[in-house]
Amino acid sequence: MLPKQEACNPGFCDCPFPNSIEVTNHKGHIPDLVKCRCGEDVPGNVSPWRWHVSEESDALVTDRDIIFHPTYSQGTAIVRGEHALKPGMVHFWEMRVITALAGTDVMFGIGTGSINLEQFKFHFVSALGTNAQSWGFSYSGRVQHCGEQIPYGQKFSQGCLIGVYLDRTNGHLEFFLNRRPLGVAYTNVPTDPDVDIYPMVCSTAAKSVIRLINCTSQPVTLQLRAFQALAKDPAKLTELRQMPGLKGILQAYWFMAPPIRYSRRSRENEFDLGDEAVLSSSKLRLSRKQKYKESDDVNIDEDLYANAHKISLRRSESGDEEHASVQEMCDEYFHYLL
């Protein structure tokens, strides 16, 4: 009997997106199939960057779009940002998933300058986070670093927005799904200014398309830290938005309290905030108090959201790994020929 499929997070909006058959049969530029611009180019974006173009990579980069494996897939392609993310600053960038995700893995995250982008060109792997030089968030909802995957969020696919927040002053890395923060995933990103850190995306799926829609970088100041603290309180945030003199500050730090748009499917399937921050499959889901290590001295009931990253490493009652879904076992090429 086939294992039960995990629920997939609805898209950010209700705009139409092409199905796999339309993507496969399209002879032109695949991103042209999508007219959706919801959430793009938010006021306050500064220092926009682009993806790095590499002739050796099995990925076609055009402006802000990445088309992984344009013909067929024979491994894992990794694409990084054109420039390293400056130390002493906070960085946020947001990507839209243009096509349906399937296959071994599609991941979003960061990596150091020592990452070999061609290392897994002929291997189907979850590339980001395989070692100590990269950190990744998989479309399966897991995060990975040093080869260890742990539950983190809900599975996502076409139409979703994936945000990445990196604080280079304290080494914190956090991911957003449809503009809802999932909690700090890692606190061990190098803060050394001599270590180059790049935005990265990897995919094993043929004709999978990712678009960079927003990116901003801000220096770490007392003003930023104060806004960061106030943004956690919805009441205080509402007061700030009513003050005309703070319009510039609100625009500059928009990513700390991003405007959220819910698709109809999202409204019909309201998630509890605590559950969404630590979603996993039914086999991995624990009671709320079990989602934290016993050594963590926190008030779970009052601070669940702020500590959503402190996830128990226990995988299942029996200790067994989850069964891979049928979709994950499909060959990357033949998936698009079905």
N, C-alpha and C positions, 0 to 999 in steps of 0.2 A: 504494500500500500504506500502511495506517495506521501511524503511529509506535507503537512499543512503549510500553505504559503503565508509569509508574514504580510501584515497590512502595510500598504505603501502610503506615504504622506501625500495628500492632494497637492496639486500645483498651487502656485502663488496667486494666480488669477484664473479667469474662465476663458481666456483667449484660446482659439483652436491651434493645435500643433499637429504636424504630420505624423501618420503612423509609419510603421517599419516598411510596409510595402511601398508607400509613397516615397520614402527616403531612398529605398533601393532602386526604384525605377527613375528617379529624377536624374536628368543628364546635366543639369546646370549646377550652380552653387547652392549647396544644401541649405545654408542659413537663409537664403532668399525665400524659402518656403514659409518662414515664420515672420509675421508682421507685428507680433506683439512687442511693445516697447514699455510695458508696465514696469514702473520702478526704475527705469533707466535714467542715468545722468541727473542724479539728485543734486540740487543746489548745495554748494559747500564742498564739492569734490575739488581737490587740489592735486597738483603734480601727477596727472594721469600717466600711467605707464602702459606698455604694450607687451605682448608675448614675444619671447626670443625666437627668431627664425633660424632653423638649422636644416641644412641640406641633407644631413645624415638621418634625420628623424623621419619616422613613418607617420608624420602629422603635417597637415597643411595649415599654415598660419596666415590669415589674412586680416589685417587690422586687429580687431578685438576677438575674432572668432578662431577657434581651433577645430579642425576636422581630423579626428584620429582615424588612421587607416582608411584613406579615401577609397581604396579598391577592395582589399580584403585584409584580414588581420593574421599575422603570423607570430605575434608576441605582444609585448607591452611597450607603448610609446610614452615617454615622459617629456613634458614641455615645462620650461621655467619662465619666469619673468625676464624682461630685457635687462633690468638693473637690480642690484641688491637693495634690500630694504634697509634704510639708514638706521644706525644705532641711536639710542637716546630718544626715540620717537615711538608713537603708537601708529599702527598701520591697519587699515581695514579695506578689504576688497570683496566684491560681490560678483557671483557668476550665475548665469542662467543655464539650465540644462535644456538644450534645444531638442534633443532626440531621446527616445526611450533607452534606458540603460539596461544592459544585460551582460551576461558572460562572467568571466572570472572576477574582474573588478574595475571600477572607475573610482578614482580617489582625488581628493582635494587637500592641499596642505602646503607645507614648506620643506625646504631642504637647504643644506649648506652648499657652498661652492665646490666641495669635494665630490658631490654626487656625479656618478657617471650616467649621463642621460641615455646612453645606448646599452647599458649593462644587461637589460632584459628584453632586448629587441626581438629575440627569438624564443622567449619564454613567457608563458602566461602566469603572471604573479601579481600579488598586491604590492606594488613596488614602493609606494611611499610608506616609510616606517619599517622597512625590512632591517634597518640597522640604526645605529645611534646618530646618523647624519640626516635623518628625515623624520617627519611626523605627518600622518595622513588620516583623513576622515573618509571612510568608504560609503558607497551608496547603499551598502547593506546595513548601515547605521552604527558600525563599529569604528573605533579609532585604533591606530596602530603606531607603535614606536618600539625600536629594538626587537622587532619580530613578534611582539606580543599584542594581540588584539583583545580589546575589552568592549562590552556593550556601552553605548554612549547616547545614541538618539534613535529615531525611527528610520526605517528604510525610505528612500526617496528616489524619484526618477524624473521623467519629463515634466517640464513646466515649473520645477522648483527653483528657488533661489538659494544658493549656498554662499554664506558669508564667512569670511575668515578675519579674526581679530588677533593681532599680534602686538604685544607690548614688549618692546625690546629693552626697556629699562629694568624690568623684573622677570623677563623670560616667560611670560604667561601667553598661552595660546588657547583661543576659544573659537568655537564654530557656531554659526547661526543657520537655522533652517527656516526659510520663508520669513526671515527677519525676526525670528524669535530666538534669543540666545539659549544655548543648550548647556551652559555652564563651562567653567574653565576645564579644558581637557588635559593640559600639561603645564607644568611650571618649571620645566628644565631646559627651555630653549636658551642657547648661549647668549649672554649679554655682552660678551667681549666684542668691542668695536672692530677687532681684527678678523672676526669670523663673519664671512658674508652669508646672509640668509636670503633666499629667493622664494617667491611664490611658485608653487608647482601644481601641476595636474597630471594625472596619468590615466591611461585607459587601455584595455585589451579589446574593447568592442569595436567592430568594424563600423565605419561611418557614424561614429558617435561625435556629437558636436556640443561644444561648450563655448559660451560667450561671456566675456568680461564686460559687465555693465556699469560698475561703479568702483572707484578706488580713491582713497584719500590717505594722507599721512599728516599727523599733527605732532608738534613738539610737546614733550611732557612738561607741563607747567602746573602751578598751584591752581590756576583757573580750571584746567582740564580735570585735575583730581577732584576738585570741588563739584564740578558738574557730574562727574562719574558717580560720586556718592549720592548726589541729589536725584539722579536719574533712576535710582533703584526704588524711589518712593513715588508712586503714581500721582499722589496728591500734590507733592512738591513740584513734580514735573509739570502738572497742569497749571500751577501758579506761575512757573517760569515762562510758559508759552503765552501767558496773558500779559507779559511785560514787554511793551514795544521796544524798549532799549536793549533787550537781550536777543533780538532777532538774529544778529550776526553771530553770536555765540551759539545759538541753537542750530544755525546752519552749519557752522564749522564742526560741531560735535554731533551731527545728526545720527551718526552710526551708533551712538551709545543709547539712543532711544529712537530707532528707525520707525518710520510710518509703516504700519502693517495693513496689508490688504488680504482679506479672506475670500477665497473662492466659495462658491455655493457648497461644494463638497466639504470644505473646511467647517463651514457653519453648521452643516448637518452632522458633523462628527467632532463636536467640541471635545478637546482633550483637557484633562486636568493638568495644571501647570507642572506639578511635581512629577506626574507620570511621564509627561512629554520630555522632561529634562533627562530622564534616565530610562527611556523606553528600550525595551528589548523584547525578544520572543517570550512566549508564555513559559517556556522551560527555564528561562533565565531571570524572569521577573521575581523579585523578592519583595517582602514587606518593606515599607518605607524605612523603618529603622535598621533593616539589614543592608541597606544600600550604602552604608557607611562603615568604615573600619572602626572597630571598637575603640581603637586608640585615639580617634578624632574627638577632641573635647569641644563639641558644638551642640547647640540646642537645635535638634533636628526639626522640631515642629515649627520653630520661629525662623530658621535659616535654611530651610530645605533648598530653596532656589539658589542662594548664593553658594551653596556647597554641593551643587548637583554633580560636580566633577568627581566627588569622592565616592566612587562606585566600588562596590564589593567586587573582588576578583573571582569570587566563586562562580562557576559556570553552570552547574546543574547539580541536582541532588545526588546523581550517580557519578558525577565527575566526567561524564561522557561529553564529547563535542557534539554540536548540532549537526544534523544531516544537511548536506548542501541541497538547495532547491534545484528543480529540473532546469530552471532558467540559467542558474549558475553553472550547470554542467554542460550546457550547450556549447558547441564549438562556435567561436566568435564569427567565423565566416558564414557558416550554414544557418546561423540564426537569421540572417538577413535574406536567405533564399527561401524561407518557409512561406 
